[in-house]
Amino acid sequence: MTAPRAVGVRLPYDGVPAPVRAWVEATLGSPVVDMVEQVGGMSPGCATRLTCADGTRAFRQGGRRALNPDTPGLFRREVGVLEHIGAHDLWARLLASYDDGDWVALLIEDVEGRHPDFSDEAELGAVLDGTDRLSEVLQSLEVPATIDLVDVGFVLGKWADTLDTLVHAPDQAPVPEWLRTDPYGWADVLRQQAARPMPYVSHWDIRVDNLLRRPGGEIVFVDWGAAARGPAWADPLLARLERMDEPWFDTSIDSSPALVEAGDEAVTAFLAGFGAHLAVRSLVAVDVNLPTLNDFRIRESRRMLDAVSRRTGRPSIAEA
């Protein structure tokens, strides 16, 4: 089975303040009698599957600035997005939200299922088909500017800046030496992509730990805290990154019309820019209550840059 690569250290439900837990029970209409903590993802906040005395079930997320300064904003974004896009079988619906200015909490539909197995071709195919369907649905939605979506164009610009300055990065930055001079001009490719219209809503965080497979095989997309405004190819590319270590990734690009339109060079530039950015961040980032994040950052950077090496025939970090 494919296991979540992102595994953080979360606050257990018992550590949530009593007023928030009282809101949960009042909202669900029955006392909570069973709690199953979830570990996937990096947020230090609470993520718990709850069962009430009357059988009602819900998934509860939440956190506060004292845990991590970015956590409440991510939950507020998720609330805004889920309130706007409503209910659909492709995602777990929002049941209720709580925000006292300090604590932000969500009650979300508890989806019966497990993470899909990306090593199973049928389950992987269901993820790719589900992602295409998700993209189609999201592209039909108008999300108001009042909802604070991530700007994919801005993100691509940051990665381009990283590639421009990689030659000056510390020697210990875990990148191939040949990449430091950006010999293929990937910074320019990223800026060209960033300058194009970014009209569509994107989940922008499609990983195995943010996917659930219902017993009937349907894929459900959860955790919308990174939701973005970006290009049509964003989510189809992210859905394939679970297997970017393999040649399968390179050939799978042809199965997505959006990725074919973006072009193979844009895909490689994405991997190079994202991987280099994570590598540099692994040396300078300050992660509040996220003890496993930097190891994850380093592993993901290595996977991306190894994929770039494979796609270009250049030496990987290990080979250099």
C-alpha positions as CSV (number, residue, x, y, z in Angstrom):
1,M,0.0,0.0,0.0
2,T,1.1,3.6,-0.7
3,A,1.6,5.3,2.7
4,P,1.4,9.1,3.2
5,R,4.8,10.7,2.8
6,A,3.8,13.7,4.9
7,V,3.4,12.7,8.5
8,G,3.4,15.4,11.2
9,V,3.0,15.6,14.9
10,R,-0.6,16.7,15.7
11,L,-2.4,18.0,18.7
12,P,-4.8,15.2,20.0
13,Y,-8.5,15.9,20.4
14,D,-8.2,15.9,24.2
15,G,-5.8,18.8,23.9
16,V,-8.4,21.0,22.2
17,P,-9.9,23.7,24.6
18,A,-13.1,22.7,26.3
19,P,-15.2,25.5,24.6
20,V,-14.2,24.2,21.2
21,R,-15.1,20.6,22.1
22,A,-18.4,21.8,23.6
23,W,-19.1,23.5,20.2
24,V,-18.4,20.2,18.4
25,E,-20.9,18.3,20.6
26,A,-23.5,21.0,20.4
27,T,-23.2,21.2,16.6
28,L,-23.3,17.4,16.2
29,G,-26.1,17.1,18.7
30,S,-24.6,14.2,20.7
31,P,-21.6,13.6,23.0
32,V,-18.4,12.4,21.4
33,V,-17.7,8.8,22.5
34,D,-14.9,7.7,20.1
35,M,-11.9,9.5,18.6
36,V,-9.4,8.3,16.0
37,E,-6.5,10.6,15.5
38,Q,-5.2,11.1,11.9
39,V,-1.5,11.5,11.2
40,G,-1.2,12.4,7.5
41,G,-0.2,15.9,6.6
42,M,2.1,18.4,8.3
43,S,-0.3,20.7,10.3
44,P,0.3,20.6,14.0
45,G,-3.4,21.1,14.5
46,C,-6.0,18.5,15.5
47,A,-7.3,16.1,12.9
48,T,-9.6,13.5,14.4
49,R,-12.4,11.2,13.2
50,L,-15.2,11.5,15.8
51,T,-18.1,9.2,16.5
52,C,-21.0,10.4,18.7
53,A,-23.2,8.4,21.1
54,D,-26.1,8.5,18.6
55,G,-23.8,7.2,15.8
56,T,-23.2,10.6,14.1
57,R,-19.7,10.8,12.6
58,A,-17.6,13.7,11.5
59,F,-14.0,14.7,10.8
60,R,-12.7,17.5,13.0
61,Q,-9.8,19.8,12.1
62,G,-8.5,22.8,13.9
63,G,-5.7,24.9,15.3
64,R,-4.5,28.2,16.6
65,R,-1.6,30.6,16.1
66,A,0.2,29.4,19.2
67,L,0.6,26.0,17.4
68,N,1.8,27.6,14.2
69,P,1.3,31.1,12.9
70,D,0.1,29.9,9.4
71,T,-2.3,27.2,10.6
72,P,-5.4,29.4,11.3
73,G,-5.1,31.0,7.9
74,L,-5.0,27.6,6.1
75,F,-8.2,26.6,7.9
76,R,-9.9,29.9,7.2
77,R,-9.1,29.4,3.5
78,E,-10.5,25.9,3.6
79,V,-13.7,27.2,5.2
80,G,-14.1,29.9,2.6
81,V,-13.5,27.5,-0.3
82,L,-15.8,24.7,1.0
83,E,-18.6,27.1,1.9
84,H,-18.4,28.5,-1.7
85,I,-18.1,25.2,-3.7
86,G,-20.8,23.4,-1.6
87,A,-21.5,19.7,-1.6
88,H,-20.2,17.3,-4.3
89,D,-19.2,13.6,-4.3
90,L,-15.7,14.6,-5.3
91,W,-14.9,16.2,-1.9
92,A,-15.9,15.9,1.7
93,R,-18.5,18.6,2.5
94,L,-18.2,21.2,5.2
95,L,-20.7,20.6,8.1
96,A,-19.8,23.6,10.3
97,S,-17.0,25.9,11.2
98,Y,-15.8,27.7,14.4
99,D,-13.7,30.9,14.6
100,D,-13.2,32.8,17.9
101,G,-10.3,34.8,16.6
102,D,-7.8,32.4,18.1
103,W,-9.0,28.9,17.5
104,V,-10.3,27.9,14.0
105,A,-12.1,24.6,13.7
106,L,-14.0,22.7,11.0
107,L,-16.4,19.8,11.1
108,I,-16.3,18.0,7.8
109,E,-18.1,14.9,6.5
110,D,-16.3,11.8,7.6
111,V,-15.6,9.8,4.5
112,E,-15.6,6.0,4.8
113,G,-12.5,4.8,3.0
114,R,-8.7,4.6,2.9
115,H,-5.9,6.3,1.0
116,P,-5.6,5.0,-2.5
117,D,-2.7,2.7,-3.4
118,F,-0.6,4.4,-6.2
119,S,1.2,1.1,-6.9
120,D,-2.1,-0.5,-8.0
121,E,-2.7,0.5,-11.6
122,A,-6.5,0.5,-11.2
123,E,-6.4,2.7,-8.2
124,L,-3.9,5.0,-9.7
125,G,-6.1,5.3,-12.8
126,A,-9.1,6.2,-10.6
127,V,-7.0,9.0,-9.0
128,L,-6.1,10.4,-12.4
129,D,-9.6,10.1,-13.7
130,G,-10.9,11.7,-10.5
131,T,-8.4,14.5,-10.8
132,D,-9.5,15.2,-14.4
133,R,-13.1,15.2,-13.3
134,L,-12.3,17.5,-10.3
135,S,-10.5,19.9,-12.7
136,E,-13.5,20.0,-15.0
137,V,-15.9,20.8,-12.1
138,L,-13.6,23.4,-10.5
139,Q,-13.1,25.2,-13.9
140,S,-16.8,25.7,-14.1
141,L,-16.9,27.6,-10.8
142,E,-16.5,31.3,-10.2
143,V,-14.7,31.9,-6.8
144,P,-14.9,35.5,-5.6
145,A,-11.8,37.5,-5.0
146,T,-12.7,37.7,-1.3
147,I,-11.6,34.1,-0.9
148,D,-7.9,34.1,-0.2
149,L,-6.6,31.6,-2.8
150,V,-2.9,30.9,-3.3
151,D,-1.6,32.6,-6.4
152,V,0.1,29.9,-8.5
153,G,1.7,32.6,-10.7
154,F,3.3,34.1,-7.7
155,V,4.6,30.7,-6.6
156,L,6.1,30.0,-10.0
157,G,7.8,33.4,-9.9
158,K,9.4,32.5,-6.5
159,W,10.7,29.3,-7.9
160,A,12.2,31.2,-10.8
161,D,13.9,33.6,-8.4
162,T,15.4,30.6,-6.6
163,L,16.8,29.2,-9.9
164,D,18.2,32.6,-10.8
165,T,20.1,32.8,-7.5
166,L,21.0,29.1,-7.1
167,V,24.6,29.8,-8.1
168,H,25.0,31.8,-4.9
169,A,23.3,29.2,-2.7
170,P,25.4,27.7,0.1
171,D,27.6,24.8,-0.9
172,Q,25.6,22.5,1.3
173,A,22.4,23.1,-0.6
174,P,21.3,19.6,-1.8
175,V,21.1,20.3,-5.5
176,P,23.1,18.9,-8.5
177,E,26.1,21.2,-9.2
178,W,25.1,21.5,-12.9
179,L,21.7,22.9,-11.9
180,R,23.2,26.0,-10.2
181,T,23.6,27.8,-13.4
182,D,20.1,26.9,-14.7
183,P,21.6,25.7,-18.1
184,Y,18.1,25.1,-19.7
185,G,16.6,28.5,-18.8
186,W,13.9,27.0,-16.6
187,A,13.5,30.3,-14.7
188,D,12.4,31.9,-17.9
189,V,10.0,29.0,-18.6
190,L,8.5,29.4,-15.2
191,R,8.0,33.2,-15.6
192,Q,6.4,32.6,-19.0
193,Q,3.9,30.2,-17.3
194,A,3.4,32.6,-14.5
195,A,2.5,35.4,-16.9
196,R,-0.3,33.4,-18.5
197,P,-3.9,33.7,-17.2
198,M,-4.6,31.8,-14.0
199,P,-8.4,31.6,-14.2
200,Y,-9.1,28.3,-12.5
201,V,-9.5,27.0,-8.9
202,S,-7.0,24.3,-8.1
203,H,-6.8,22.0,-5.1
204,W,-3.0,22.5,-5.3
205,D,-2.2,19.9,-2.7
206,I,-3.0,16.5,-4.3
207,R,-1.0,13.9,-2.4
208,V,-1.9,10.4,-1.2
209,D,-2.6,11.7,2.3
210,N,-5.2,14.2,0.9
211,L,-7.0,11.5,-1.0
212,L,-9.6,8.9,0.2
213,R,-10.9,5.9,-1.8
214,R,-14.5,5.0,-0.9
215,P,-15.3,1.3,-0.7
216,G,-16.8,1.5,-4.2
217,G,-13.6,2.9,-5.6
218,E,-14.6,6.6,-5.9
219,I,-11.9,9.1,-5.1
220,V,-12.5,11.9,-2.6
221,F,-10.3,15.0,-2.3
222,V,-9.8,16.4,1.2
223,D,-7.8,19.2,2.8
224,W,-8.4,22.4,0.9
225,G,-6.1,24.7,2.9
226,A,-3.7,25.2,0.0
227,A,-6.5,25.9,-2.6
228,A,-5.2,28.1,-5.4
229,R,-6.0,30.1,-8.5
230,G,-3.9,28.6,-11.3
231,P,-3.7,26.9,-14.7
232,A,-5.6,23.9,-15.9
233,W,-2.6,21.7,-15.7
234,A,-1.8,22.2,-12.0
235,D,-3.8,19.4,-10.4
236,P,-3.2,16.8,-13.1
237,L,0.5,17.4,-12.6
238,L,0.4,17.2,-8.9
239,A,-1.6,13.9,-9.1
240,R,1.3,12.3,-10.9
241,L,4.1,13.4,-8.5
242,E,3.5,10.4,-6.3
243,R,5.3,8.4,-9.0
244,M,7.7,11.0,-10.4
245,D,10.6,8.7,-9.4
246,E,9.6,6.4,-12.3
247,P,9.7,6.6,-16.1
248,W,5.9,6.1,-15.8
249,F,5.7,9.7,-14.8
250,D,7.3,10.9,-18.1
251,T,4.9,8.9,-20.3
252,S,1.9,9.7,-18.2
253,I,2.1,13.3,-19.2
254,D,0.7,12.4,-22.6
255,S,-2.5,11.1,-21.0
256,S,-3.5,14.6,-19.8
257,P,-4.6,17.1,-22.5
258,A,-3.9,20.0,-20.1
259,L,-0.3,18.8,-19.5
260,V,0.3,18.2,-23.2
261,E,-0.8,21.8,-23.9
262,A,1.5,23.1,-21.2
263,G,4.4,21.2,-22.7
264,D,7.1,18.9,-21.5
265,E,9.5,21.8,-20.9
266,A,7.1,23.4,-18.5
267,V,6.8,20.1,-16.5
268,T,10.5,19.8,-16.2
269,A,10.9,23.5,-15.2
270,F,8.2,22.9,-12.6
271,L,10.1,20.0,-11.1
272,A,13.4,21.9,-11.2
273,G,12.1,25.1,-9.7
274,F,10.0,23.4,-7.0
275,G,12.9,21.0,-6.1
276,A,15.5,23.7,-6.0
277,H,13.2,25.9,-3.9
278,L,12.6,23.1,-1.3
279,A,16.4,22.4,-1.2
280,V,17.3,26.0,-0.4
281,R,14.4,26.2,2.1
282,S,15.7,23.2,3.9
283,L,18.7,25.3,5.0
284,V,16.9,28.5,6.0
285,A,13.3,27.7,6.9
286,V,12.1,28.2,10.5
287,D,9.3,25.6,11.1
288,V,7.2,26.3,14.2
289,N,5.9,23.0,15.8
290,L,6.6,21.1,12.6
291,P,9.4,18.8,13.6
292,T,9.1,16.4,10.6
293,L,8.6,19.1,7.9
294,N,12.3,19.6,7.0
295,D,13.0,16.0,6.5
296,F,9.9,15.8,4.2
297,R,11.2,18.9,2.4
298,I,14.6,17.3,1.8
299,R,13.1,14.0,0.6
300,E,10.6,15.7,-1.8
301,S,13.4,18.0,-3.2
302,R,15.6,14.9,-3.9
303,R,12.7,13.1,-5.6
304,M,12.0,16.1,-7.8
305,L,15.6,16.8,-8.7
306,D,16.3,13.1,-9.4
307,A,13.3,13.2,-11.8
308,V,14.8,16.2,-13.5
309,S,18.1,14.4,-13.9
310,R,16.3,11.4,-15.4
311,R,14.4,13.6,-17.8
312,T,17.5,15.4,-19.0
313,G,20.1,12.7,-18.8
314,R,22.1,14.8,-16.4
315,P,23.9,13.4,-13.3
316,S,21.7,13.2,-10.1
317,I,23.0,14.4,-6.8
318,A,24.1,10.8,-5.9
319,E,25.9,10.4,-9.2
320,A,27.7,13.8,-9.1
